[in-house]
Every structure is written in structure tokens, then in C-alpha cells.
């Protein structure tokens, strides 16, 4: 299994359980999975291209890395 598979599994089995806390922001497994899917869709037309992502150490950074 890859990381995305584990996240999807946890989102299904424990949707309301806290997955990550970043500063004052917390995110459940279901929220994290949905955010990762949305971010992935944003980059769907970039397949095969180099994409530069500038971010900071936030929950958004974690979602982008998934």
C-alpha cells in the first residue's frame, strides 16, 4: 500500500479521528483525505510537467505533499 491508500483507509474507518495538528489547526482523517483529493484535482492538468510549489509549514503544505 502507498501513503494515499492508508489515508483513504483511515478516512473510511476513522473519519472523525484527528489525523494531524498543525499549530492551532486540526484536521480529521476524512477532512485530510478530501483536501488531498481536491489538491490532486487542481494539479490534474499538470501531469508530465514540472510544477513549482511555494509553501510554508502548514496543513496546506502537508496536503500538497500527499
Number of C-alpha atoms within 10 A of each C-alpha: 5 6 9 13 10 12 18 18 15 18 20 13 12 14 17 14 14 14 18 14 12 12 9 5 9 13 17 18 22 22 17 24 24 15 19 20 16 14 16 15 11 10 12 10 9 10 8 7 8 7 9 6 9 6 10 9 9 12 18 15 13 16 17 16 11 15
